[in-house]
Amino acid sequence: MAADSTSGTGAGRTRRRGAALEDAILRAAADELSESGYAGLTMDRVAARAGTNKNAIYRRWPGRLPLGIAAYRRLATAVRPPDTGELREDALELLRRANRHWGSPLGGILRELFAAAGGAAELVARLPDQSPDAAAAPWLTVLGRAVARGEASPEALHPRVATVAVVLLRNEFVVRGVPSAPDDVLVEIVDEVYLPLVRRRAPNAD
């Protein structure tokens, strides 16, 4: 089988295929995303940067959006859920992390990818922490600890309930188009919506 691409020149030129070529393409696409955002991501520029051709890219990713999502996955890093010992502080920290991320240059890329994906849930689910299970995981973790401490109702341990706060924050970005939500908005989401919701049947709720 012929190699997809080569690197180097002359006698030192090496053939790349399979995982090595895929890594070079993703690295080039991630660099392009970081420098130009999704709007500036093109197959031509990625191919040139990776030292390959567009056909090699299209054989792996059928279009610009799937490539952009795969490249974003290389840029994103996972973080552990907070554990302050108090549900309110854990929830605020999760929201503040999300707010900082979505307001950052990397978060700007994420918002561009969301907009490009539109209603394509299967594409959005490929983004780090954006599948329903991944998005709910840190919230279910902090909520589970709160249930064990008696701060929240066991009935609140449902993905839709657990993620209400971050969905409301996402609404600030998607619907209102804000570059970053003020901290008082985060406090309001937690104090006026999230905590009353998850504590409504807690044994020691006020």
Salt bridges, closest charged atoms under 4 A:
ASP4 OD1 - ARG59 NH2 2.29
ASP4 OD2 - ARG60 NH2 2.64
ASP23 OD2 - ARG27 NH1 2.52
ASP23 OD1 - ARG74 NH1 2.87
ASP31 OD2 - ARG49 NE 3.96
GLU32 OE1 - ARG45 NE 3.13
GLU32 OE2 - ARG49 NH1 2.88
GLU35 OE2 - ARG49 NH2 2.66
ASP44 OD1 - LYS54 NZ 3.18
ASP83 OD1 - ARG145 NH1 3.88
GLU89 OE2 - ARG88 NH1 3.23
GLU93 OE2 - ARG97 NE 3.11
GLU93 OE2 - ARG100 NH2 3.51
GLU151 OE2 - ARG149 NH2 2.67
GLU172 OE2 - ARG176 NE 3.67
ASP183 OD1 - ARG96 NE 2.82
ASP191 OD1 - ARG88 NE 2.74
